[in-house]
Amino acid sequence: MKRISLSTLGRLAIAAPAGALATLAFAPYQHWYLAPVSLILFFSLLLHQTPKRSALIGLGWGLGLFGTGISWVHVSIDTFGGMPKIASLFLMVLLISYLALFPAAFGALFNRINRGRPFHQLMLSGPVIWLLLDWFRGWFLTGFPWLWLGYSQINSPLTALAPVFGVEGITLVLVLGSAALTAALFYQTWKPLLVPLLLTGFTYGLSQLQWVTPAPEKSLDVALIQGNVPQELKWLPSQRWPTLMKYTDLTRENWSADLIVWPEAAIPALETQVQRFLQNLDSAARYNNSTVITGVLDQTESGEYFNNILALGVNADGPYQYEAATRYSKHHLLPFGEFVPFGELLRPLAPLFNLPMSSFSRGTFIQPNLEANGYAIAPALCYEIAFSEQVRQNVGLGTDLLLTLSNDAWFGHSIGPFQHMEIAQMRALELGKPLLRSTNNGITGVVDHTGRITAQIPQFETAVLKATVVPTNGLTPYTTLGSWPLYLYILWSVTLSWILIRRQAGRFRDHQPEINYHD
């Protein structure tokens, strides 16, 4: 059995802390400059290693990042999953280990492709591999795009890239710039520094452009209601009407708003069970020339459950009727929370896998905007806001606002809700539209079209956030083109790498000594 050298052991020991350093770049810490520091450390550890050893280094870096960055999932499993603590810890470790496989795959591929050509590794193949693995992680098994590095830059100068290339483009530039700095430091040459210099100039140029224009003539007053209903009480039958009255009372005090927003599943009942209540709320909203948007669960006659958003009051449907109401139905369901993969196998194992209404059906990928008091609103429910392509394809030229309803009470006092808000900020920045985020217990806030939080209320308080929101006219390049510029970059990078490799191979053949063969 081959022993691992002390040098390799040292690299493995550094990898996990280097990954953990990247967590501090995300919310709520937001030390965005630590993301490139973490990447430079990671790339330096990978140089001149075998694919197997670099996979171990990548695994260590991933365990550091995800072990510190998403350990908050344990709160929901332990508190609300009904599982023994040892089992909930096992599931958390399993998820972290799964996500760490992606940096491990990057490490292995990094030193297998173009091995022995460090500049190709760092400047061409490395960023492309990173981008492709991020995309795969955001799609495989319904996807988990949490902690894409681009999100950590929401307050950095790289935000100018988002309206053109999206969060994935920010990640690509972050990786490319960090790789160039690694090459300059490791090989003690100034030439790679041209890359971050060019990227800085390009980013500055984009920051001077305005892709959308605010439309103050379309301003609206909103009231976002944070009910702060404890998750452990929310679905108790005895709490149904106290919860409904709580939201009704808070709404009654804010009828002057054009738009009043309740959070995800604010109504602790199926829509069919509270039709009379919804009719009365709809009538009151119409009388006050306002619109109420709320999250509500529904069960169809065929027995399918849907997680919906419903607009009441002044909207395109007329007076509320259950059969005729327009709803937005959540498409991207949360694994284990809203559907159980391999359910027949897992449901008998623990209450976590057999929660009530844990088998939701999906809405369609693209759905019409909600019409609310003359405004067109592109909604996303909770976890969906992390899927940039889905949100992008539901935004059109007539869209005025983005809306996301959520219930982060599942995650207690952890850092999860802050990361969730940061993701929502990125959607507003990419698409050039203001965003409303209404949650049960925080973070409830308003984000402008530049991705900046303009108003918010504290977590774990019953409160109403009042704000004036200014829609925008126009579409960002990212809204129109999506990821096509990144596809072209990948094609260019692969082509250039192939040309350089062929040229290098040609030079090698030309310098080989000529061999004469004699009979």
JOVENUR-V83719 format. One record per helix or strand of 3 or more residues. SS is the DSSP state (~ for helix, > for strand). FROM is the first residue (numbers start at 1). LEN is the number of residues. If there is no record, write none. Layout:
SS:FROM:LEN / SS:FROM:LEN
This chain:
~:6:18 / ~:33:14 / ~:51:19 / ~:73:8 / ~:85:26 / ~:118:20 / ~:140:3 / ~:149:5 / ~:157:31 / ~:193:15 / ~:216:3 / >:220:7 / ~:231:4 / ~:237:16 / >:259:3 / >:267:4 / ~:271:17 / >:291:9 / >:305:9 / >:327:3 / ~:343:4 / ~:351:4 / >:370:3 / >:375:7 / ~:382:5 / ~:388:6 / >:401:6 / ~:408:4 / ~:416:16 / >:435:5 / >:444:4 / >:453:5 / >:463:7 / ~:477:5 / ~:484:27
